[in-house]
Amino acid sequence: MFVVTNRKVNTRKEGLDLFGDTPNTVGPNELRLVKVTKQGSHYTTELLADRLTQAEVRELKRRHALDIDERADWYASLRVACDLMEQAAREKRHLLVYVHGYNNDMKDVLGTAEALQAIYNVIVLPFSWPANGGGAVSGTAAYLDMGNYVLKYALRPSAAAAAKLIFDNVSLVAADANNAALKAVFSDAFEGRRAEERLSYAADINAYRLM
């Protein structure tokens, strides 16, 4: 299982201790990718190199018929995206990006991800942020939970770009944010259409679906 994280990465530690309890020292917008493998009741972790070599990019371009400039800078996210999409097509399964809530350490996150995979037969890609008492994520989640934050930035810079996303459904379960606040946040993401025309929601649980 791959994990996307903006937690501090403890490169000298192994297993789940690789994931820190505070935001990345470069800043909360700095993302790293980690391959996590379960072995019995324990986990092994592999921090992926941030940048791909030109040879790696060339191979991904050839293998997946990508229309990209192999001389440009490409990152681990390209490799992970290719691996996951290839797996989804081969196994005929959907991909679920899971962003957890507050008070979750890495063992909680992976346990939930594994349960989601088993119950719904999907491939889960967890996004983990420092939500287990390690300090506030300054400047990002001060007014929204991290799921809302991730979706908001995924929809940038324009509705045209958002229309090309591969996701069919987006569900936000946000007990700490009311419906009016969420609609206000996402209203600028849908040019030419009111936010409520793209978002269906249930007032009691704040569960949103991106139409």
Backbone as a printed PyTorch tensor [residue, N CA C, xyz], in Angstrom:
tensor([[[  0.8470,  -1.1940,   0.0000],
         [  0.0000,   0.0000,   0.0000],
         [  0.8790,   1.2400,   0.0000]],

        [[  0.5310,   2.2110,  -0.8550],
         [  1.2260,   3.4970,  -0.8510],
         [  0.5020,   4.4510,   0.0970]],

        [[  1.2720,   5.3130,   0.7500],
         [  0.7170,   6.3340,   1.6320],
         [  1.2800,   7.6850,   1.2240]],

        [[  0.3930,   8.6600,   1.0260],
         [  0.8060,  10.0430,   0.7910],
         [  0.7740,  10.7510,   2.1420]],

        [[  1.8020,  11.5220,   2.4610],
         [  1.8040,  12.1660,   3.7670],
         [  2.4920,  13.5230,   3.7460]],

        [[  2.0010,  14.4120,   4.5950],
         [  2.7070,  15.6690,   4.8460],
         [  3.2440,  15.7020,   6.2740]],

        [[  3.3330,  14.5100,   6.8830],
         [  3.9710,  14.3930,   8.1850],
         [  5.4910,  14.5510,   8.0350]],

        [[  6.1480,  14.8960,   9.1300],
         [  7.5980,  14.8650,   9.1610],
         [  8.0510,  13.4300,   8.9280]],

        [[  9.0860,  13.2500,   8.1070],
         [  9.5950,  11.9170,   7.8060],
         [ 10.8850,  11.6910,   8.5910]],

        [[ 10.8710,  10.6630,   9.4250],
         [ 12.0450,  10.3250,  10.2310],
         [ 12.8820,   9.2990,   9.4770]],

        [[ 13.8100,   9.7810,   8.6610],
         [ 14.5460,   8.9030,   7.7490],
         [ 15.4370,   7.8900,   8.4640]],

        [[ 15.7650,   8.1350,   9.7180],
         [ 16.6390,   7.2180,  10.4550],
         [ 15.8540,   6.1420,  11.2010]],

        [[ 14.5320,   6.1930,  11.1050],
         [ 13.7090,   5.2110,  11.8110],
         [ 13.0680,   4.2430,  10.8220]],

        [[ 12.5740,   3.1430,  11.3460],
         [ 11.9900,   2.0930,  10.5190],
         [ 10.5330,   1.8560,  10.8870]],

        [[  9.8480,   1.1030,  10.0270],
         [  8.4500,   0.7880,  10.2870],
         [  7.6070,   2.0490,  10.3480]],

        [[  6.5540,   2.0220,  11.1430],
         [  5.6600,   3.1680,  11.2200],
         [  6.2820,   4.3420,  11.9580]],

        [[  7.4230,   4.1220,  12.6230],
         [  8.1330,   5.2240,  13.2700],
         [  8.7180,   6.1910,  12.2440]],

        [[  8.7270,   5.7700,  10.9790],
         [  9.1610,   6.6720,   9.9110],
         [  8.2770,   7.9090,   9.8530]],

        [[  6.9870,   7.7270,  10.1720],
         [  6.0200,   8.8220,  10.1110],
         [  6.0580,   9.6170,  11.4180]],

        [[  6.3580,  10.9110,  11.3240],
         [  6.4020,  11.7460,  12.5090],
         [  5.0260,  12.2070,  12.9440]],

        [[  4.9880,  12.8750,  14.1080],
         [  3.7350,  13.3700,  14.6770],
         [  3.5020,  14.8460,  14.3840]],

        [[  4.4240,  15.4720,  13.6650],
         [  4.3230,  16.9010,  13.3460],
         [  4.4000,  17.0860,  11.8360]],

        [[  4.0390,  18.2690,  11.3230],
         [  4.1070,  18.5010,   9.8720],
         [  5.5300,  18.4230,   9.3450]],

        [[  5.6550,  18.1800,   8.0580],
         [  6.9540,  18.1350,   7.3980],
         [  7.7380,  19.4030,   7.7100]],

        [[  9.0280,  19.2570,   7.9540],
         [  9.8470,  20.4030,   8.3330],
         [  9.9510,  21.4340,   7.2190]],

        [[  9.7360,  21.0160,   5.9730],
         [  9.7520,  21.9620,   4.8470],
         [  8.4760,  22.7940,   4.8260]],

        [[  7.4070,  22.2440,   5.3950],
         [  6.1160,  22.9230,   5.4090],
         [  5.0060,  21.9190,   5.1850]],

        [[  3.7700,  22.2450,   5.5740],
         [  2.6600,  21.2920,   5.4720],
         [  2.2380,  20.9710,   4.0480]],

        [[  2.7050,  21.7590,   3.0750],
         [  2.3730,  21.4590,   1.6820],
         [  3.3770,  20.5000,   1.0410]],

        [[  4.4150,  20.1330,   1.7650],
         [  5.4230,  19.2000,   1.2660],
         [  4.9190,  17.7690,   1.4280]],

        [[  4.7620,  17.0630,   0.3270],
         [  4.2270,  15.7090,   0.3480],
         [  5.3160,  14.6880,   0.0200]],

        [[  5.2900,  13.5620,   0.7370],
         [  6.1790,  12.4470,   0.4390],
         [  5.3410,  11.1840,   0.2740]],

        [[  5.8980,  10.2330,  -0.4450],
         [  5.2170,   8.9720,  -0.6990],
         [  5.9940,   7.8270,  -0.0670]],

        [[  5.2550,   6.9600,   0.6090],
         [  5.8600,   5.8410,   1.3220],
         [  5.1480,   4.5530,   0.9210]],

        [[  5.9200,   3.5230,   0.6200],
         [  5.3470,   2.2080,   0.3600],
         [  5.3380,   1.4300,   1.6670]],

        [[  4.1540,   0.9830,   2.0860],
         [  3.9950,   0.2850,   3.3600],
         [  3.5750,  -1.1550,   3.0800]],

        [[  4.2870,  -2.0820,   3.6920],
         [  3.9890,  -3.5040,   3.5150],
         [  3.7400,  -4.1390,   4.8750]],

        [[  2.6350,  -4.8610,   5.0000],
         [  2.3230,  -5.5280,   6.2650],
         [  2.9320,  -6.9130,   6.2830]],

        [[  3.6600,  -7.1980,   7.3590],
         [  4.2690,  -8.5090,   7.5460],
         [  3.8400,  -9.0320,   8.9170]],

        [[  2.8210,  -9.8770,   8.9240],
         [  2.2560, -10.3330,  10.1750],
         [  1.5510,  -9.1890,  10.8690]],

        [[  1.9670,  -8.8870,  12.0870],
         [  1.3690,  -7.7690,  12.8300],
         [  2.2240,  -6.5080,  12.7390]],

        [[  3.2840,  -6.5610,  11.9360],
         [  4.1950,  -5.4270,  11.8100],
         [  4.1720,  -4.8620,  10.3940]],

        [[  4.7340,  -3.6650,  10.2450],
         [  4.7880,  -3.0090,   8.9460],
         [  6.2310,  -2.6480,   8.6090]],

        [[  6.5800,  -2.8150,   7.3350],
         [  7.8430,  -2.2960,   6.8290],
         [  7.5310,  -1.0990,   5.9420]],

        [[  8.4300,  -0.1370,   5.8930],
         [  8.1890,   1.0810,   5.1200],
         [  9.3740,   1.3850,   4.2130]],

        [[  9.0560,   1.9170,   3.0490],
         [ 10.0750,   2.3520,   2.0810],
         [  9.7270,   3.7600,   1.6220]],

        [[ 10.5680,   4.7300,   1.9990],
         [ 10.3750,   6.1080,   1.5600],
         [ 10.8300,   6.2200,   0.1130]],

        [[  9.9130,   6.5880,  -0.7750],
         [ 10.2570,   6.6930,  -2.1890],
         [ 11.0890,   7.9390,  -2.4450]],

        [[ 12.0680,   7.8030,  -3.3350],
         [ 12.8750,   8.9580,  -3.7320],
         [ 11.9470,  10.0270,  -4.2910]],

        [[ 12.1740,  11.2760,  -3.9040],
         [ 11.2550,  12.3430,  -4.2760],
         [ 11.2020,  12.5500,  -5.7790]],

        [[ 12.3490,  12.5620,  -6.4290],
         [ 12.4050,  12.7970,  -7.8780],
         [ 12.7420,  11.5210,  -8.6230]],

        [[ 12.1430,  11.3760,  -9.7910],
         [ 12.4420,  10.2490, -10.6590],
         [ 13.6480,  10.5780, -11.5300]],

        [[ 14.4110,   9.5460, -11.8660],
         [ 15.5000,   9.7410, -12.8090],
         [ 14.9220,   9.8470, -14.2160]],

        [[ 15.7060,  10.3770, -15.1430],
         [ 15.2160,  10.4960, -16.5100],
         [ 14.9520,   9.1190, -17.1100]],

        [[ 15.7500,   8.1280, -16.7190],
         [ 15.5340,   6.7620, -17.2100],
         [ 14.2010,   6.2140, -16.7050]],

        [[ 13.8660,   6.4900, -15.4430],
         [ 12.5850,   6.0370, -14.8840],
         [ 11.4140,   6.7000, -15.6040]],

        [[ 11.5460,   7.9920, -15.8720],
         [ 10.4900,   8.7150, -16.5750],
         [ 10.3290,   8.1730, -17.9900]],

        [[ 11.4460,   7.9100, -18.6390],
         [ 11.3980,   7.3890, -20.0020],
         [ 10.6800,   6.0410, -20.0370]],

        [[ 10.9380,   5.1850, -19.0600],
         [ 10.2990,   3.8760, -19.0170],
         [  8.8030,   4.0030, -18.7440]],

        [[  8.4190,   4.8920, -17.8230],
         [  6.9930,   5.1040, -17.5500],
         [  6.2820,   5.6650, -18.7740]],

        [[  6.9400,   6.5700, -19.4600],
         [  6.3600,   7.1570, -20.6700],
         [  6.1250,   6.0820, -21.7270]],

        [[  7.0950,   5.2060, -21.9100],
         [  6.9750,   4.1410, -22.9000],
         [  5.9100,   3.1270, -22.4990]],

        [[  5.9600,   2.6970, -21.2350],
         [  5.0760,   1.6320, -20.7770],
         [  3.6170,   2.0430, -20.7570]],

        [[  3.3600,   3.3150, -20.4070],
         [  1.9760,   3.7570, -20.2450],
         [  1.5320,   4.7340, -21.3340]],

        [[  2.3490,   4.9000, -22.3640],
         [  2.0170,   5.7820, -23.4900],
         [  1.6450,   7.1830, -23.0020]],

        [[  2.4860,   7.7530, -22.1530],
         [  2.2230,   9.0630, -21.5660],
         [  2.7030,  10.1820, -22.4780]],

        [[  1.9040,  11.2140, -22.5690],
         [  2.2710,  12.3850, -23.3670],
         [  2.9520,  13.3950, -22.4430]],

        [[  4.2020,  13.1090, -22.0870],
         [  4.9370,  13.9640, -21.1560],
         [  6.3330,  14.2400, -21.6890]],

        [[  6.9310,  15.3050, -21.1990],
         [  8.2980,  15.6560, -21.5500],
         [  9.2290,  14.9570, -20.5660]],

        [[  9.9460,  13.9690, -21.0230],
         [ 10.7980,  13.1910, -20.1260],
         [ 11.9830,  13.9810, -19.6040]],

        [[ 12.2600,  15.1420, -20.1950],
         [ 13.3710,  15.9780, -19.7390],
         [ 12.9710,  16.8960, -18.5880]],

        [[ 11.6710,  16.9930, -18.3350],
         [ 11.1950,  17.8330, -17.2330],
         [ 11.3800,  17.1000, -15.9030]],

        [[ 11.1890,  17.8330, -14.8160],
         [ 11.2660,  17.2240, -13.4880],
         [  9.9690,  16.4720, -13.1940]],

        [[ 10.1050,  15.2110, -12.8290],
         [  8.9530,  14.3950, -12.4560],
         [  9.2180,  13.7370, -11.1080]],

        [[  8.1510,  13.5070, -10.3710],
         [  8.2950,  13.0830,  -8.9880],
         [  7.6950,  11.7050,  -8.7560]],

        [[  7.8670,  11.2190,  -7.5190],
         [  7.4100,   9.8770,  -7.1760],
         [  5.9180,   9.6990,  -7.4240]],

        [[  5.1640,  10.7800,  -7.3510],
         [  3.7160,  10.6920,  -7.5700],
         [  3.3840,  10.1460,  -8.9530]],

        [[  4.2360,  10.4140,  -9.9510],
         [  3.9880,   9.8900, -11.2930],
         [  4.1070,   8.3720, -11.2930]],

        [[  5.1360,   7.8710, -10.6640],
         [  5.3210,   6.4130, -10.5830],
         [  4.1680,   5.7660,  -9.8400]],

        [[  3.7670,   6.3300,  -8.7060],
         [  2.6880,   5.7580,  -7.9110],
         [  1.3730,   5.8010,  -8.6770]],

        [[  1.1010,   6.9170,  -9.3510],
         [ -0.1320,   7.0290, -10.1420],
         [ -0.1780,   5.9570, -11.2250]],

        [[  0.9330,   5.7480, -11.9020],
         [  0.9810,   4.7280, -12.9530],
         [  0.7740,   3.3360, -12.3680]],

        [[  1.4390,   3.0510, -11.2490],
         [  1.3050,   1.7290, -10.6180],
         [ -0.1310,   1.4650, -10.1770]],

        [[ -0.7620,   2.4770,  -9.5730],
         [ -2.1220,   2.2930,  -9.0630],
         [ -3.1360,   2.1630, -10.1930]],

        [[ -2.9930,   2.9670, -11.2310],
         [ -3.9340,   2.8720, -12.3400],
         [ -3.7780,   1.5490, -13.0820]],

        [[ -2.5450,   1.0750, -13.1910],
         [ -2.3130,  -0.2240, -13.8180],
         [ -2.9280,  -1.3360, -12.9810]],

        [[ -2.7630,  -1.2630, -11.6660],
         [ -3.3470,  -2.2590, -10.7670],
         [ -4.8780,  -2.2320, -10.8320]],

        [[ -5.4570,  -1.0300, -10.8400],
         [ -6.9110,  -0.8990, -10.8840],
         [ -7.4810,  -1.5020, -12.1610]],

        [[ -6.8070,  -1.2530, -13.2830],
         [ -7.2700,  -1.8060, -14.5580],
         [ -7.1200,  -3.3280, -14.5790]],

        [[ -5.9950,  -3.8190, -14.0670],
         [ -5.7330,  -5.2640, -14.0840],
         [ -6.6960,  -6.0260, -13.1840]],

        [[ -6.9610,  -5.4750, -12.0010],
         [ -7.8140,  -6.1590, -11.0250],
         [ -9.2740,  -5.7450, -11.1180]],

        [[ -9.5580,  -4.7990, -12.0250],
         [-10.9240,  -4.2870, -12.2140],
         [-11.5170,  -3.7990, -10.8910]],

        [[-10.7410,  -2.9600, -10.2000],
         [-11.1820,  -2.3990,  -8.9220],
         [-11.1090,  -0.8810,  -8.9840]],

        [[-11.9130,  -0.2460,  -8.1490],
         [-11.8810,   1.2060,  -8.0410],
         [-10.7770,   1.6330,  -7.0850]],

        [[-10.3580,   2.8900,  -7.2320],
         [ -9.3430,   3.4750,  -6.3660],
         [-10.0050,   4.4510,  -5.4070]],

        [[ -9.7320,   4.2910,  -4.1140],
         [-10.2860,   5.1540,  -3.0850],
         [ -9.1580,   5.9200,  -2.4130]],

        [[ -9.2060,   7.2450,  -2.4910],
         [ -8.2640,   8.0860,  -1.7590],
         [ -8.8950,   8.3970,  -0.4070]],

        [[ -8.2390,   7.9710,   0.6470],
         [ -8.7950,   8.0750,   1.9940],
         [ -8.0140,   9.1070,   2.8060]],

        [[ -8.7120,  10.1570,   3.2430],
         [ -8.1190,  11.1890,   4.1050],
         [ -8.7750,  11.0630,   5.4730]],

        [[ -8.0000,  10.7230,   6.4750],
         [ -8.5570,  10.4580,   7.8060],
         [ -8.8530,  11.7540,   8.5630]],

        [[ -9.5150,  11.6100,   9.7030],
         [ -9.8440,  12.7550,  10.5440],
         [ -8.8590,  12.9100,  11.6900]],

        [[ -9.3000,  13.6190,  12.7070],
         [ -8.4380,  13.8930,  13.8590],
         [ -8.2130,  12.6460,  14.7080]],

        [[ -7.1560,  12.7090,  15.5360],
         [ -6.8530,  11.6650,  16.5290],
         [ -6.6410,  10.2950,  15.9000]],

        [[ -5.8340,  10.2790,  14.8360],
         [ -5.4790,   9.0200,  14.1800],
         [ -3.9670,   8.9190,  14.0810]],

        [[ -3.3840,   7.8630,  14.6550],
         [ -1.9660,   7.6190,  14.3950],
         [ -1.8630,   6.6890,  13.1910]],

        [[ -0.6470,   6.3540,  12.7710],
         [ -0.4800,   5.6050,  11.5300],
         [ -1.0730,   4.2030,  11.6150]],

        [[ -1.0150,   3.5920,  12.7840],
         [ -1.6130,   2.2630,  12.9150],
         [ -3.1260,   2.3340,  12.7170]],

        [[ -3.7580,   3.4020,  13.2460],
         [ -5.1930,   3.6040,  13.0260],
         [ -5.4960,   3.7830,  11.5440]],

        [[ -4.6920,   4.6150,  10.8970],
         [ -4.9080,   4.9410,   9.4780],
         [ -4.8250,   3.6810,   8.6220]],

        [[ -3.7750,   2.8990,   8.8200],
         [ -3.5950,   1.6980,   8.0160],
         [ -4.6440,   0.6440,   8.3310]],

        [[ -5.0370,   0.5470,   9.5940],
         [ -6.0940,  -0.3970,   9.9590],
         [ -7.3990,  -0.0810,   9.2570]],

        [[ -7.7470,   1.2130,   9.2050],
         [ -8.9670,   1.6250,   8.5150],
         [ -8.8500,   1.3870,   7.0150]],

        [[ -7.6900,   1.7030,   6.4490],
         [ -7.4740,   1.5030,   5.0150],
         [ -7.6030,   0.0300,   4.6460]],

        [[ -7.0420,  -0.8390,   5.4610],
         [ -7.1330,  -2.2750,   5.2030],
         [ -8.5810,  -2.7630,   5.3010]],

        [[ -9.3230,  -2.2280,   6.2690],
         [-10.7270,  -2.6110,   6.4130],
         [-11.5420,  -2.1470,   5.2050]],

        [[-11.2870,  -0.9410,   4.7290],
         [-11.9960,  -0.4320,   3.5510],
         [-11.7180,  -1.2970,   2.3310]],

        [[-10.4700,  -1.7160,   2.1790],
         [-10.1260,  -2.5800,   1.0430],
         [-10.8580,  -3.9090,   1.1250]],

        [[-10.8970,  -4.4690,   2.3210],
         [-11.5200,  -5.7830,   2.4930],
         [-13.0350,  -5.7300,   2.3240]],

        [[-13.6590,  -4.6920,   2.8570],
         [-15.1180,  -4.6000,   2.8350],
         [-15.6470,  -4.2380,   1.4540]],

        [[-14.9820,  -3.2670,   0.7910],
         [-15.5200,  -2.7360,  -0.4600],
         [-14.7550,  -3.1820,  -1.7060]],

        [[-13.7220,  -3.9950,  -1.5230],
         [-12.9360,  -4.5010,  -2.6520],
         [-12.4010,  -3.3630,  -3.5300]],

        [[-11.8340,  -2.3660,  -2.8730],
         [-11.2390,  -1.2380,  -3.5730],
         [ -9.7470,  -1.1800,  -3.2510]],

        [[ -9.0180,  -0.4020,  -4.0230],
         [ -7.6140,  -0.1170,  -3.7360],
         [ -7.5790,   1.1990,  -2.9770]],

        [[ -7.0110,   1.2140,  -1.8050],
         [ -7.0210,   2.4150,  -0.9680],
         [ -5.6610,   3.1100,  -1.0060]],

        [[ -5.6960,   4.4140,  -1.2430],
         [ -4.5090,   5.2580,  -1.1510],
         [ -4.7350,   6.2330,   0.0000]],

        [[ -4.1500,   5.9810,   1.1700],
         [ -4.3540,   6.8860,   2.3000],
         [ -3.5270,   8.1650,   2.1670]],

        [[ -4.1220,   9.2740,   2.5580],
         [ -3.3880,  10.5250,   2.7570],
         [ -3.3580,  10.7610,   4.2620]],

        [[ -2.1620,  10.7720,   4.8470],
         [ -2.0540,  10.9000,   6.2890],
         [ -1.3850,  12.2080,   6.6740]],

        [[ -2.0390,  12.9050,   7.5900],
         [ -1.5100,  14.1720,   8.1000],
         [ -1.3390,  14.0440,   9.6140]],

        [[ -0.5560,  14.9260,  10.2360],
         [ -0.2560,  14.7960,  11.6660],
         [ -1.4630,  15.0960,  12.5400]],

        [[ -2.2960,  14.0740,  12.7330],
         [ -3.5740,  14.2730,  13.4100],
         [ -3.6410,  13.5260,  14.7350]],

        [[ -2.4800,  13.1770,  15.2930],
         [ -2.4960,  12.4050,  16.5390],
         [ -1.8260,  13.1570,  17.6760]],

        [[ -2.1460,  14.4510,  17.7660],
         [ -1.6930,  15.2220,  18.9190],
         [ -0.3180,  15.8170,  18.7840]],

        [[  0.2320,  15.8470,  17.5570],
         [  1.5910,  16.3520,  17.3810],
         [  1.6790,  17.8290,  17.1100]],

        [[  0.5580,  18.5330,  17.0840],
         [  0.6010,  19.9660,  16.8340],
         [ -0.2840,  20.3510,  15.6730]],

        [[ -0.6460,  21.6110,  15.6000],
         [ -1.5400,  22.1050,  14.5470],
         [ -0.8160,  22.1800,  13.2210]],

        [[ -1.5700,  22.0040,  12.1290],
         [ -1.0240,  22.1700,  10.7940],
         [ -1.2400,  23.6250,  10.4140]],

        [[ -0.3220,  24.4570,  10.7690],
         [ -0.4850,  25.9020,  10.6240],
         [ -0.6290,  26.3130,   9.1760]],

        [[ -1.6050,  27.1890,   8.9210],
         [ -1.7650,  27.7680,   7.6000],
         [ -2.5450,  26.9170,   6.6290]],

        [[ -2.9240,  25.7050,   7.0100],
         [ -3.6620,  24.8610,   6.0760],
         [ -4.9920,  24.4310,   6.6520]],

        [[ -4.9590,  23.7280,   7.7620],
         [ -6.1930,  23.1630,   8.2980],
         [ -6.7290,  23.9630,   9.4660]],

        [[ -6.3370,  25.2080,   9.5730],
         [ -6.7690,  26.0190,  10.7050],
         [ -8.2710,  26.2670,  10.6780]],

        [[ -8.8790,  26.2450,   9.4770],
         [-10.3040,  26.5340,   9.3880],
         [-11.0930,  25.4230,   8.7150]],

        [[-10.4150,  24.4040,   8.2360],
         [-11.0890,  23.2670,   7.6140],
         [-10.4450,  21.9850,   8.0830]],

        [[-11.1540,  20.8650,   7.9820],
         [-10.4390,  19.6270,   8.2200],
         [ -9.6160,  19.3070,   6.9810]],

        [[ -8.6770,  18.3420,   7.1190],
         [ -7.7180,  18.1060,   6.0530],
         [ -8.3720,  17.5550,   4.7880]],

        [[ -9.4650,  16.7990,   4.9260],
         [-10.1480,  16.3010,   3.7340],
         [-10.6520,  17.4350,   2.8640]],

        [[-11.2450,  18.4380,   3.4920],
         [-11.7140,  19.6090,   2.7460],
         [-10.5460,  20.3390,   2.0870]],

        [[ -9.4600,  20.4550,   2.8330],
         [ -8.2730,  21.1560,   2.3320],
         [ -7.7090,  20.4600,   1.0880]],

        [[ -7.5900,  19.1300,   1.1560],
         [ -7.0460,  18.3840,   0.0330],
         [ -7.9280,  18.5430,  -1.2050]],

        [[ -9.2460,  18.4310,  -1.0230],
         [-10.1550,  18.5640,  -2.1610],
         [-10.0980,  19.9570,  -2.7470]],

        [[-10.0670,  20.9810,  -1.9050],
         [-10.0310,  22.3520,  -2.3920],
         [ -8.8270,  22.5780,  -3.3000]],

        [[ -7.6600,  22.0750,  -2.8930],
         [ -6.4640,  22.2820,  -3.6920],
         [ -6.4050,  21.3530,  -4.8940]],

        [[ -7.1050,  20.2160,  -4.8330],
         [ -7.1780,  19.3410,  -5.9930],
         [ -7.9750,  19.9870,  -7.1150]],

        [[ -8.9060,  20.8810,  -6.7540],
         [ -9.7500,  21.5340,  -7.7530],
         [ -9.1030,  22.7660,  -8.3760]],

        [[ -7.9580,  23.1700,  -7.8750],
         [ -7.2710,  24.3080,  -8.4680],
         [ -6.5230,  23.8560,  -9.7080]],

        [[ -6.2140,  24.7640, -10.6770],
         [ -6.4730,  26.1940, -10.6130],
         [ -7.7780,  26.6340, -11.2500]],

        [[ -8.4840,  25.7060, -11.9090],
         [ -9.7010,  26.1310, -12.6000],
         [-10.6710,  24.9740, -12.7090]],

        [[-11.9050,  25.2930, -13.0760],
         [-12.9080,  24.2520, -13.2730],
         [-12.5200,  23.3640, -14.4480]],

        [[-11.8190,  23.9340, -15.4280],
         [-11.3970,  23.1430, -16.5770],
         [-10.4540,  22.0370, -16.1530]],

        [[ -9.5320,  22.3880, -15.2500],
         [ -8.6030,  21.3760, -14.7400],
         [ -9.3480,  20.3570, -13.8860]],

        [[-10.2940,  20.8230, -13.0700],
         [-11.0370,  19.9210, -12.1990],
         [-11.8560,  18.9240, -13.0090]],

        [[-12.3350,  19.3470, -14.1700],
         [-13.1660,  18.4810, -15.0020],
         [-12.3930,  17.2770, -15.5180]],

        [[-11.0520,  17.3620, -15.5030],
         [-10.2270,  16.2750, -16.0110],
         [ -9.8280,  15.2740, -14.9300]],

        [[-10.2640,  15.5130, -13.6790],
         [ -9.9420,  14.5810, -12.6140],
         [-10.5810,  13.2230, -12.8830]],

        [[ -9.9380,  12.1720, -12.4220],
         [-10.4250,  10.8240, -12.7140],
         [-11.4470,  10.3430, -11.6960]],

        [[-11.7340,  11.1550, -10.6730],
         [-12.6230,  10.7000,  -9.6120],
         [-14.0850,  10.8760,  -9.9970]],

        [[-14.8780,   9.8400,  -9.7470],
         [-16.3100,   9.8880, -10.0110],
         [-17.0660,  10.5090,  -8.8420]],

        [[-16.6650,  10.1790,  -7.6310],
         [-17.3700,  10.6410,  -6.4370],
         [-16.3890,  11.1250,  -5.3830]],

        [[-16.7940,  12.1740,  -4.6880],
         [-16.0260,  12.6780,  -3.5590],
         [-16.9760,  12.8470,  -2.3960]],

        [[-16.7260,  12.1510,  -1.2950],
         [-17.5750,  12.2520,  -0.1160],
         [-16.7910,  12.8810,   1.0220]],

        [[-17.3490,  13.9380,   1.5960],
         [-16.7220,  14.6100,   2.7250],
         [-17.5880,  14.4120,   3.9560]],

        [[-17.0360,  13.7930,   4.9650],
         [-17.7360,  13.6400,   6.2310],
         [-17.0020,  14.5190,   7.2210]],

        [[-17.5800,  15.6850,   7.5110],
         [-16.8450,  16.7260,   8.2340],
         [-17.6580,  17.2290,   9.4080]],

        [[-17.5150,  16.5760,  10.5310],
         [-18.2920,  16.9690,  11.7040],
         [-17.9030,  18.3350,  12.2370]],

        [[-16.7170,  18.8200,  11.8390],
         [-16.2260,  20.0800,  12.3850],
         [-16.4580,  21.2630,  11.4510]],

        [[-17.1830,  21.0540,  10.3680],
         [-17.4500,  22.1440,   9.4280],
         [-18.8960,  22.0460,   8.9770]],

        [[-19.6190,  23.1800,   9.0040],
         [-21.0260,  23.1110,   8.6370],
         [-21.2070,  23.2440,   7.1310]],

        [[-22.4180,  22.9970,   6.6660],
         [-22.6900,  22.9810,   5.2330],
         [-22.4400,  24.3290,   4.5810]],

        [[-22.8570,  25.4100,   5.2450],
         [-22.6850,  26.7420,   4.6730],
         [-21.2120,  27.0550,   4.4670]],

        [[-20.3760,  26.6620,   5.4260],
         [-18.9460,  26.9350,   5.3150],
         [-18.3360,  26.1610,   4.1620]],

        [[-18.7250,  24.8860,   4.0040],
         [-18.1610,  24.0830,   2.9340],
         [-18.5760,  24.6000,   1.5710]],

        [[-19.8350,  24.9790,   1.4190],
         [-20.2870,  25.4970,   0.1300],
         [-19.5690,  26.7950,  -0.2070]],

        [[-19.3220,  27.6230,   0.8010],
         [-18.6080,  28.8800,   0.5660],
         [-17.1860,  28.6140,   0.1100]],

        [[-16.5320,  27.6140,   0.7010],
         [-15.1560,  27.2900,   0.3480],
         [-15.0440,  26.8190,  -1.0900]],

        [[-15.9880,  25.9600,  -1.5340],
         [-15.8810,  25.3650,  -2.8440],
         [-16.5910,  26.1490,  -3.9480]],

        [[-17.2460,  27.2400,  -3.6190],
         [-18.0270,  27.9590,  -4.6160],
         [-17.1640,  28.5160,  -5.7370]],

        [[-15.8860,  28.8390,  -5.4400],
         [-15.0210,  29.4060,  -6.4710],
         [-14.4030,  28.3410,  -7.3640]],

        [[-14.6780,  27.0550,  -7.0620],
         [-14.0700,  25.9790,  -7.8450],
         [-14.8960,  25.6070,  -9.0630]],

        [[-16.1360,  26.0980,  -9.1480],
         [-17.0200,  25.7140, -10.2320],
         [-17.4290,  26.9430, -11.0330]],

        [[-16.6320,  27.2780, -12.0190],
         [-16.9040,  28.4560, -12.8190],
         [-18.1680,  28.2490, -13.6370]],

        [[-19.0590,  29.2180, -13.5790],
         [-20.2600,  29.1640, -14.3920],
         [-21.3870,  28.3440, -13.7950]],

        [[-21.1380,  27.7020, -12.6430],
         [-22.1900,  26.9190, -12.0050],
         [-22.1250,  27.1580, -10.5110]],

        [[-23.2870,  27.2230,  -9.8810],
         [-23.3300,  27.3930,  -8.4400],
         [-22.8570,  26.1200,  -7.7590]],

        [[-22.1900,  26.2720,  -6.6330],
         [-21.6240,  25.1180,  -5.9310],
         [-22.6840,  24.0870,  -5.5900]],

        [[-23.8930,  24.5610,  -5.1910],
         [-24.9090,  23.6030,  -4.7770],
         [-25.4050,  22.7510,  -5.9390]],

        [[-25.1290,  23.1640,  -7.2020],
         [-25.5080,  22.3560,  -8.3400],
         [-24.5330,  21.2010,  -8.5580]],

        [[-23.3360,  21.3010,  -7.9650],
         [-22.3400,  20.2590,  -8.1010],
         [-22.1640,  19.4350,  -6.8390]],

        [[-22.7180,  19.9310,  -5.7290],
         [-22.5340,  19.2540,  -4.4540],
         [-23.8800,  18.7980,  -3.9060]],

        [[-24.0070,  17.5280,  -3.6280],
         [-25.1830,  17.0610,  -2.9080],
         [-24.7480,  16.7820,  -1.4890]],

        [[-25.6060,  17.1050,  -0.5280],
         [-25.1620,  16.9870,   0.8550],
         [-26.3250,  16.6590,   1.7760]],

        [[-25.9630,  16.0780,   2.8990],
         [-26.9420,  15.7720,   3.9430],
         [-26.6030,  16.6250,   5.1430]],

        [[-27.5380,  17.4730,   5.5480],
         [-27.2490,  18.4630,   6.5850],
         [-26.8310,  17.8420,   7.9040]],

        [[-27.3740,  16.6860,   8.2190],
         [-27.1110,  16.0910,   9.5280],
         [-25.6760,  15.5890,   9.6690]],

        [[-25.0880,  15.0740,   8.5870],
         [-23.7570,  14.4750,   8.7070],
         [-22.7270,  15.1830,   7.8460]],

        [[-23.1140,  16.2110,   7.0990],
         [-22.1810,  16.9210,   6.2340],
         [-21.4690,  15.9860,   5.2630]],

        [[-22.2040,  15.0790,   4.6650],
         [-21.6070,  14.1690,   3.6830],
         [-21.8650,  14.7330,   2.2900]],

        [[-20.7980,  15.0090,   1.5730],
         [-20.9050,  15.6550,   0.2670],
         [-20.5350,  14.6690,  -0.8370]],

        [[-21.2110,  14.8420,  -1.9600],
         [-20.8390,  14.0650,  -3.1370],
         [-20.6220,  15.0450,  -4.2840]],

        [[-19.4580,  14.9570,  -4.9080],
         [-19.1610,  15.8070,  -6.0550],
         [-19.8030,  15.1910,  -7.2800]],

        [[-20.7410,  15.9190,  -7.8800],
         [-21.5280,  15.3550,  -8.9760],
         [-20.7390,  15.3660, -10.2880]]])
